[in-house]
Amino acid sequence: MTDGIRISLFAVAATALLATSLIARQPGSADQDLSGVVQTPAGVEAGVWVIAETDDLDTRFRKIVVTDDDGRFLVPDLPAASYRVWVRGYGLLDSEPVAAEPGQTVTLDVVAAGTPQEAARVYPANYWYSLLEPPAADEFPGTGEDGNGISPRLQSQAAWVDLTKQGCQLCHQMGNRFTFDTSHLSQFDSTIEAWDHRITFGQRGSQMSGALTRFGRQRGLGMFADWSDRIAAGEVPEAPPRPQGVERNLVLTMWDWAGETSYMHDEVTTDKRNPTVNPDGLVYGVSITNDKLVITDVARHQSIELDVPLREPREMVPSMFPTAPGFEPSPSWGEEIIFDAPANPHNPMMDAQGRVWLTSTVRRRDNPDWCKAGSDHPSAAYFPVSRSGRQISAYDPERQSWLLIDSCYATHHLQFGEDAADTLWFSGDANVVGWLDTKLYDETQDERASQGWCPTVIDTNGDGRITRPWNEPGEAVDPALDTRDAGFAYGVIASPADGSAWIARTGPFPGRLVRLDRGDNPPETCIA
């Protein structure tokens, strides 16, 4: 991309969060640095963070460093701007911001926190989340509403803890203040009632409420309410250690990108197989809540958003998020529909040409006939697929254009293999593992011929091949047959050693890894 195109591309500024870290400092000029010392009335403060931030650039910009044993700091290579400079450290109150510019030396005064509760306000979210207390191990398996209140589906304490991760932490930073503080819900008679309400508001309230019910609703509500009550009564987690040793060499640089209601799900900067691709280049991220590809130029501190397109009109394709009115109003957004994502972009990956490939929806859920029974497509003839939730897209920065590629299999995450075909592997389907031969697609633009998929059938009879009939999921197992494994495939990776694909299935608990070898004539030679 030429500088002229690049400058015009970044005429629009945007605002969420992108961060990079540099251990080795690049040479710069002293007048680009900001230095000084952090002190309290008792002396200097070692191992605390110094934050320099500004709104003078097109993106909000921030650099963070750590003080040395003598309380000294140096914030290197700052772009010209006026900065607010302040201190955060464990055991301290956040300092008042001081105005400063690159080239200056400043003394930053801080004071110690007066109570453990004051000190704990800046502890990381996971420290606060560690105060959550699941039911004791000897209460499992659950005996249901008429017993101990724990869902009978939860056979162990580990399964309960897994649900707090899969059901809550996938979307929320559990342990930040808003997740445990119920003081804004004082209209309720108990914290349990407050929690029962708070998980129902907003567009995704029904989904949050459903996740909590999977614990056994009253036991789940009781656990979270107890967490909130103990913190409100003054309980705090143990104090984290301050940065030590090489941790103090870290320089964290941050740019705001996207918007207040964006859910920035993943980002990419290079081809993972060859990290010299796109040197000093643009950073690409996807906002899963509003169908945006967010592109940030960290050299110029500029950011834009591009719409992720579909093949069909947006109103014809269902959004990932409920968009019907009538939900419980959000305390932040009221009844406003803030999420609308028919394209539902999820995960970006860069290829050797610098193109950005995405898992995204291009059409409605029902698959075309060539994916289904009766098709002459080899994979469809072997294992037809009737629906898919996401498909494939790619953005070409050089041409500033999109590819929209239909896939019979659903997609979620994606990874390139290290083979001659530049095979792009996909997770996301509960029944099959899919792939796209990107070299063949580039040569032919034939999305049907370029893709394939295999069910994950395990050679349980040990004869070295897969034959029909096989044991289906949920059926009684005949040891003389092979066995098909199914379940949502969350992640995928291709082995550089033998070209096999590995997927991670997250459920049923405790999940499992599945290896798929395509053999020399897939899908007939596929074996898991």
MOTACOR-V803290 format. One record per run of one state. SS is the DSSP state (h for helix, s for strand, l for the rest). FROM is the first residue (numbers start at 1). TO is the last residue. If there is no record, write none. Layout:
BEGIN
<<SS;FROM;TO> <SS;FROM;TO>>
END
This chain:
BEGIN
<<l;1;2> <h;3;9> <l;10;17> <s;18;22> <l;23;29> <h;30;32> <l;33;33> <s;34;40> <l;41;42> <s;43;44> <l;45;48> <s;49;54> <l;55;60> <s;61;66> <l;67;71> <s;72;75> <l;76;81> <s;82;88> <l;89;91> <s;92;92> <l;93;97> <s;98;101> <l;102;104> <s;105;109> <l;110;111> <s;112;112> <l;113;115> <h;116;120> <l;121;124> <h;125;129> <l;130;136> <h;137;139> <l;140;156> <h;157;169> <l;170;176> <h;177;180> <l;181;182> <h;183;185> <l;186;190> <h;191;198> <l;199;200> <s;201;201> <l;202;204> <h;205;213> <l;214;216> <h;217;232> <l;233;244> <h;245;249> <l;250;250> <s;251;255> <l;256;263> <s;264;268> <l;269;270> <s;271;271> <l;272;273> <s;274;274> <l;275;282> <s;283;287> <l;288;291> <s;292;297> <l;298;301> <s;302;307> <l;308;313> <h;314;316> <l;317;327> <s;328;328> <l;329;329> <s;330;330> <l;331;333> <s;334;334> <l;335;347> <s;348;350> <l;351;355> <s;356;360> <l;361;365> <s;366;366> <l;367;368> <h;369;371> <l;372;377> <h;378;382> <l;383;386> <s;387;387> <l;388;390> <s;391;396> <l;397;400> <s;401;405> <l;406;413> <s;414;416> <l;417;422> <s;423;426> <l;427;431> <s;432;437> <h;438;444> <l;445;450> <s;451;458> <l;459;470> <s;471;471> <l;472;482> <s;483;485> <l;486;488> <s;489;494> <l;495;500> <s;501;505> <l;506;511> <s;512;517> <l;518;526> <s;527;527> <l;528;528>>
END
